[in-house]
Amino acid sequence: QDIFVVLTDTMHKPGFKLQATILSTLIHLAESGQVTVLLWDQSKQQYANNSVFLREHIGTLLASAFPNLTHSILNQFVRGLFDLSKDLPSFKAHLRDFLIQLKEFNTDNEDLYDEERQEAANQAKAAEQQRREAIPGMVAPNEKHEDMTDMQ
């Protein structure tokens, strides 16, 4: 419950990567049967397993927090969380799309894409360094990233 509160709070957008990773891991553990302790109170309700309980619990939490969303949108989102819990990039994309759909995040969504932007910048920097190293005299000898074991 707390993870969804943090994810849907616009003040916590920079923590999206960590919160998505935590949520994905928790769902995957329940889905794969690695959580053997029952997550619900057996005296109140019965469920087939923790995965079924967690699906219903997440759906109920979201329905009460966002009454403006339709039942089908919530079901599709929850189903996607469980289907994509093993594929973190797809899971994050699914979660990001849902958060943007909530209208709470419509003003400035750039923080949700920080990880992808950083990775693209690192790849561009590495490609530029390789290009410069391919041209003799373009890079000073102390700037080259060669393996020092070759010099022995």
Backbone as CSV, one residue per row, in Angstrom:
resi,resn,N_x,N_y,N_z,CA_x,CA_y,CA_z,C_x,C_y,C_z
1,GLN,0.830,-1.182,0.000,0.000,0.000,0.000,0.876,1.248,0.000
2,ASP,1.914,1.276,0.829,2.780,2.447,0.920,3.517,2.713,-0.384
3,ILE,3.866,1.661,-1.096,4.576,1.837,-2.366,3.682,2.562,-3.367
4,PHE,2.406,2.211,-3.417,1.486,2.897,-4.332,1.286,4.355,-3.913
5,VAL,1.279,4.619,-2.611,1.152,5.999,-2.139,2.351,6.813,-2.622
6,VAL,3.551,6.264,-2.486,4.758,6.971,-2.926,4.769,7.122,-4.444
7,LEU,4.420,6.070,-5.163,4.425,6.134,-6.622,3.458,7.172,-7.176
8,THR,2.330,7.346,-6.530,1.319,8.264,-7.049,1.459,9.675,-6.484
9,ASP,2.432,9.886,-5.612,2.697,11.218,-5.076,3.677,11.923,-6.003
10,THR,3.269,13.058,-6.547,4.105,13.766,-7.522,5.422,14.246,-6.925
11,MET,5.534,14.337,-5.629,6.780,14.762,-4.996,7.841,13.657,-5.001
12,HIS,7.445,12.426,-5.304,8.371,11.293,-5.252,8.739,10.746,-6.626
13,LYS,8.545,11.523,-7.680,8.866,11.045,-9.028,10.318,10.603,-9.182
14,PRO,11.289,11.290,-8.581,12.680,10.835,-8.751,12.943,9.430,-8.186
15,GLY,12.119,8.961,-7.268,12.283,7.630,-6.699,11.571,6.549,-7.482
16,PHE,11.105,6.872,-8.676,10.314,5.935,-9.475,11.050,4.616,-9.715
17,LYS,12.319,4.666,-10.099,13.079,3.454,-10.430,13.118,2.495,-9.241
18,LEU,13.457,3.012,-8.070,13.541,2.161,-6.882,12.177,1.612,-6.492
19,GLN,11.152,2.466,-6.488,9.821,2.004,-6.104,9.282,0.960,-7.084
20,ALA,9.535,1.155,-8.362,9.099,0.180,-9.367,9.824,-1.153,-9.171
21,THR,11.103,-1.098,-8.857,11.878,-2.318,-8.630,11.353,-3.065,-7.408
22,ILE,11.065,-2.344,-6.341,10.526,-2.970,-5.129,9.185,-3.625,-5.427
23,LEU,8.300,-2.899,-6.090,6.972,-3.433,-6.401,7.069,-4.656,-7.299
24,SER,7.913,-4.599,-8.295,8.103,-5.732,-9.201,8.595,-6.963,-8.446
25,THR,9.549,-6.763,-7.561,10.103,-7.879,-6.781,9.049,-8.478,-5.868
26,LEU,8.296,-7.633,-5.186,7.254,-8.143,-4.284,6.202,-8.952,-5.043
27,ILE,5.771,-8.433,-6.175,4.768,-9.145,-6.971,5.338,-10.454,-7.496
28,HIS,6.566,-10.419,-7.975,7.195,-11.638,-8.498,7.328,-12.712,-7.414
29,LEU,7.710,-12.307,-6.204,7.839,-13.271,-5.111,6.498,-13.919,-4.781
30,ALA,5.443,-13.140,-4.743,4.112,-13.693,-4.459,3.636,-14.559,-5.615
31,GLU,3.869,-14.106,-6.838,3.417,-14.819,-8.035,4.118,-16.166,-8.194
32,SER,5.391,-16.214,-7.849,6.171,-17.438,-8.038,6.008,-18.441,-6.879
33,GLY,5.281,-18.047,-5.843,5.058,-18.954,-4.723,6.189,-18.965,-3.710
34,GLN,7.119,-18.028,-3.813,8.240,-17.988,-2.877,7.829,-17.438,-1.513
35,VAL,6.698,-16.744,-1.457,6.150,-16.293,-0.176,5.186,-17.384,0.268
36,THR,5.578,-18.116,1.305,4.776,-19.267,1.731,3.798,-18.931,2.854
37,VAL,4.018,-17.832,3.544,3.113,-17.402,4.606,1.900,-16.750,3.957
38,LEU,0.713,-17.056,4.443,-0.499,-16.475,3.884,-0.543,-14.982,4.190
39,LEU,-0.862,-14.181,3.193,-0.852,-12.732,3.317,-2.197,-12.160,3.779
40,TRP,-3.184,-12.977,3.965,-4.508,-12.507,4.356,-4.953,-13.194,5.642
41,ASP,-5.955,-12.606,6.268,-6.530,-13.143,7.499,-7.540,-14.223,7.110
42,GLN,-7.220,-15.474,7.436,-8.068,-16.601,7.038,-9.440,-16.571,7.709
43,SER,-9.555,-15.901,8.825,-10.852,-15.852,9.504,-11.838,-14.937,8.779
44,LYS,-11.331,-14.043,7.919,-12.202,-13.114,7.208,-12.547,-13.587,5.803
45,GLN,-11.548,-14.072,5.053,-11.775,-14.501,3.670,-10.820,-15.634,3.320
46,GLN,-11.168,-16.332,2.241,-10.321,-17.409,1.728,-9.923,-17.097,0.289
47,TYR,-8.679,-17.361,-0.025,-8.161,-17.188,-1.380,-7.409,-18.452,-1.766
48,ALA,-7.292,-18.694,-3.060,-6.597,-19.890,-3.543,-5.114,-19.848,-3.186
49,ASN,-4.511,-18.670,-3.282,-3.091,-18.518,-2.958,-2.772,-17.035,-2.779
50,ASN,-1.520,-16.733,-2.450,-1.110,-15.348,-2.220,-1.238,-14.486,-3.473
51,SER,-0.997,-15.068,-4.622,-1.077,-14.322,-5.873,-2.502,-13.822,-6.121
52,VAL,-3.482,-14.682,-5.912,-4.882,-14.301,-6.102,-5.254,-13.201,-5.104
53,PHE,-4.833,-13.381,-3.843,-5.114,-12.355,-2.838,-4.483,-11.024,-3.221
54,LEU,-3.216,-11.048,-3.616,-2.501,-9.814,-3.940,-3.130,-9.093,-5.125
55,ARG,-3.549,-9.842,-6.140,-4.229,-9.228,-7.290,-5.492,-8.490,-6.844
56,GLU,-6.289,-9.162,-6.032,-7.535,-8.547,-5.570,-7.258,-7.371,-4.642
57,HIS,-6.273,-7.521,-3.774,-5.943,-6.458,-2.822,-5.445,-5.195,-3.548
58,ILE,-4.565,-5.361,-4.517,-4.061,-4.223,-5.283,-5.210,-3.554,-6.048
59,GLY,-6.063,-4.357,-6.653,-7.213,-3.802,-7.367,-8.128,-3.006,-6.453
60,THR,-8.372,-3.517,-5.258,-9.225,-2.828,-4.286,-8.576,-1.528,-3.812
61,LEU,-7.273,-1.578,-3.527,-6.564,-0.366,-3.106,-6.653,0.725,-4.163
62,LEU,-6.396,0.354,-5.394,-6.409,1.330,-6.482,-7.819,1.857,-6.752
63,ALA,-8.815,0.983,-6.662,-10.198,1.405,-6.895,-10.640,2.413,-5.839
64,SER,-10.217,2.206,-4.595,-10.608,3.154,-3.545,-9.808,4.456,-3.640
65,ALA,-8.559,4.373,-4.095,-7.731,5.576,-4.211,-8.091,6.406,-5.446
66,PHE,-8.551,5.734,-6.513,-8.853,6.420,-7.773,-10.237,6.017,-8.276
67,PRO,-11.280,6.529,-7.649,-12.644,6.145,-8.039,-13.018,6.597,-9.450
68,ASN,-12.232,7.503,-10.030,-12.531,7.975,-11.380,-12.121,6.969,-12.457
69,LEU,-11.350,5.949,-12.112,-10.914,4.955,-13.091,-11.931,3.824,-13.200
70,THR,-12.099,3.328,-14.408,-13.057,2.242,-14.621,-12.485,0.914,-14.141
71,HIS,-13.383,-0.014,-13.905,-13.006,-1.350,-13.446,-12.100,-2.041,-14.478
72,SER,-12.403,-1.862,-15.755,-11.601,-2.522,-16.795,-10.183,-1.948,-16.867
73,ILE,-10.030,-0.632,-16.676,-8.690,-0.034,-16.680,-7.872,-0.585,-15.511
74,LEU,-8.485,-0.656,-14.342,-7.779,-1.176,-13.169,-7.417,-2.648,-13.346
75,ASN,-8.350,-3.439,-13.875,-8.051,-4.865,-14.092,-6.911,-5.051,-15.084
76,GLN,-6.934,-4.267,-16.145,-5.866,-4.348,-17.145,-4.526,-3.963,-16.526
77,PHE,-4.514,-2.926,-15.706,-3.277,-2.492,-15.063,-2.751,-3.560,-14.105
78,VAL,-3.612,-4.088,-13.251,-3.185,-5.099,-12.278,-2.703,-6.353,-13.001
79,ARG,-3.408,-6.779,-14.030,-2.985,-7.950,-14.809,-1.598,-7.708,-15.416
80,GLY,-1.381,-6.497,-15.923,-0.076,-6.155,-16.480,1.027,-6.173,-15.448
81,LEU,0.740,-5.716,-14.224,1.745,-5.754,-13.162,2.232,-7.182,-12.922
82,PHE,1.301,-8.120,-12.887,1.671,-9.505,-12.614,2.315,-10.168,-13.829
83,ASP,1.813,-9.868,-15.019,2.372,-10.465,-16.236,3.792,-9.976,-16.519
84,LEU,4.091,-8.738,-16.140,5.385,-8.136,-16.471,6.351,-8.087,-15.296
85,SER,6.010,-8.718,-14.180,6.842,-8.603,-12.981,8.245,-9.193,-13.153
86,LYS,8.443,-10.065,-14.143,9.764,-10.666,-14.379,10.606,-9.842,-15.349
87,ASP,10.002,-8.880,-16.018,10.679,-8.063,-17.022,10.651,-6.606,-16.554
88,LEU,11.687,-6.194,-15.796,11.679,-4.885,-15.150,11.495,-3.718,-16.118
89,PRO,12.187,-3.655,-17.256,11.946,-2.513,-18.155,10.493,-2.425,-18.635
90,SER,9.891,-3.546,-18.986,8.488,-3.548,-19.417,7.561,-3.215,-18.251
91,PHE,7.897,-3.714,-17.064,7.116,-3.431,-15.867,7.116,-1.929,-15.593
92,LYS,8.296,-1.304,-15.663,8.398,0.140,-15.422,7.627,0.934,-16.476
93,ALA,7.693,0.501,-17.721,6.961,1.188,-18.783,5.453,1.097,-18.532
94,HIS,4.986,-0.078,-18.132,3.560,-0.283,-17.834,3.134,0.604,-16.659
95,LEU,3.945,0.626,-15.628,3.653,1.433,-14.448,3.687,2.923,-14.784
96,ARG,4.653,3.338,-15.563,4.775,4.746,-15.977,3.556,5.171,-16.794
97,ASP,3.140,4.315,-17.728,1.960,4.629,-18.545,0.716,4.808,-17.677
98,PHE,0.574,3.956,-16.674,-0.574,4.057,-15.783,-0.520,5.357,-14.982
99,LEU,0.642,5.695,-14.460,0.774,6.917,-13.668,0.463,8.157,-14.503
100,ILE,0.901,8.158,-15.732,0.615,9.288,-16.614,-0.883,9.358,-16.892
101,GLN,-1.500,8.210,-17.027,-2.942,8.140,-17.281,-3.755,8.677,-16.100
102,LEU,-3.186,8.668,-14.915,-3.930,9.090,-13.725,-4.266,10.575,-13.681
103,LYS,-3.640,11.353,-14.539,-3.839,12.803,-14.594,-3.059,13.534,-13.498
104,GLU,-2.617,12.838,-12.469,-1.824,13.487,-11.428,-0.434,13.824,-11.959
105,PHE,-0.015,13.114,-12.967,1.329,13.266,-13.479,1.357,13.972,-14.831
106,ASN,0.278,14.545,-15.256,0.208,15.143,-16.584,1.048,16.406,-16.748
107,THR,1.406,17.078,-15.686,2.110,18.348,-15.824,3.561,18.187,-16.242
108,ASP,4.325,17.370,-15.546,5.749,17.229,-15.844,6.170,15.784,-15.577
109,ASN,6.307,15.017,-16.634,6.625,13.594,-16.505,8.082,13.277,-16.789
110,GLU,8.900,14.279,-16.964,10.286,14.061,-17.369,11.078,13.244,-16.352
111,ASP,10.805,13.395,-15.051,11.546,12.650,-14.036,11.354,11.145,-14.172
112,LEU,10.231,10.722,-14.744,9.976,9.295,-14.900,10.888,8.659,-15.945
113,TYR,11.512,9.476,-16.790,12.365,8.967,-17.860,13.851,9.172,-17.576
114,ASP,14.219,9.523,-16.352,15.618,9.800,-16.011,16.548,8.642,-16.325
115,GLU,16.154,7.432,-15.971,17.020,6.269,-16.179,17.339,6.068,-17.659
116,GLU,16.331,6.166,-18.515,16.546,5.970,-19.939,17.426,7.069,-20.522
117,ARG,17.212,8.317,-20.087,18.035,9.429,-20.566,19.490,9.260,-20.151
118,GLN,19.726,8.837,-18.913,21.092,8.642,-18.422,21.795,7.537,-19.207
119,GLU,21.100,6.453,-19.483,21.682,5.353,-20.249,22.028,5.801,-21.675
120,ALA,21.148,6.555,-22.295,21.410,7.058,-23.643,22.613,8.006,-23.649
121,ALA,22.734,8.845,-22.636,23.871,9.766,-22.543,25.177,8.999,-22.371
122,ASN,25.161,7.960,-21.545,26.366,7.136,-21.349,26.775,6.431,-22.634
123,GLN,25.819,5.923,-23.389,26.117,5.254,-24.649,26.682,6.241,-25.667
124,ALA,26.121,7.437,-25.712,26.620,8.455,-26.645,28.041,8.869,-26.285
125,LYS,28.316,8.995,-25.001,29.657,9.369,-24.547,30.665,8.288,-24.913
126,ALA,30.299,7.030,-24.712,31.193,5.922,-25.053,31.438,5.856,-26.558
127,ALA,30.407,6.082,-27.362,30.555,6.064,-28.819,31.459,7.208,-29.282
128,GLU,31.303,8.377,-28.682,32.150,9.525,-29.025,33.607,9.253,-28.670
129,GLN,33.838,8.632,-27.514,35.201,8.291,-27.097,35.822,7.285,-28.070
130,GLN,35.072,6.287,-28.490,35.582,5.300,-29.454,35.900,5.971,-30.790
131,ARG,35.045,6.882,-31.229,35.280,7.585,-32.481,36.561,8.413,-32.406
132,ARG,36.741,9.105,-31.295,37.942,9.928,-31.126,39.202,9.079,-31.057
133,GLU,39.116,7.924,-30.385,40.284,7.048,-30.261,40.655,6.407,-31.597
134,ALA,39.695,6.309,-32.511,39.958,5.693,-33.819,40.764,6.623,-34.725
135,ILE,40.806,7.900,-34.406,41.543,8.879,-35.215,42.892,9.132,-34.539
136,PRO,44.002,8.780,-35.203,45.321,8.977,-34.594,45.561,10.444,-34.254
137,GLY,46.030,10.673,-33.027,46.360,12.010,-32.571,45.185,12.802,-32.024
138,MET,43.988,12.267,-32.097,42.797,12.983,-31.631,42.687,12.959,-30.107
139,VAL,43.227,11.895,-29.498,43.127,11.733,-28.056,44.540,11.672,-27.487
140,ALA,44.770,12.423,-26.439,46.078,12.393,-25.785,46.310,11.011,-25.178
141,PRO,47.569,10.547,-25.111,47.851,9.209,-24.587,47.315,8.991,-23.165
142,ASN,47.307,10.028,-22.342,46.811,9.845,-20.975,45.281,9.787,-20.899
143,GLU,44.567,10.091,-21.996,43.105,10.034,-22.025,42.585,8.711,-22.558
144,LYS,43.452,7.891,-23.126,43.009,6.622,-23.702,42.642,5.639,-22.606
145,HIS,41.648,4.800,-22.924,41.165,3.792,-21.977,41.638,2.411,-22.401
146,GLU,42.954,2.248,-22.514,43.503,0.960,-22.933,43.758,0.093,-21.712
147,ASP,43.811,-1.198,-21.953,44.085,-2.154,-20.888,45.567,-2.110,-20.553
148,MET,45.929,-1.836,-19.320,47.311,-1.697,-18.905,48.065,-3.029,-18.905
149,THR,47.366,-4.143,-18.932,48.045,-5.447,-18.927,48.726,-5.726,-20.248
150,ASP,48.341,-5.046,-21.338,48.974,-5.245,-22.627,50.398,-4.693,-22.656
151,MET,50.763,-3.837,-21.730,52.058,-3.173,-21.735,53.151,-4.016,-21.097
152,GLN,52.847,-5.145,-20.529,53.858,-5.956,-19.852,54.657,-6.781,-20.823
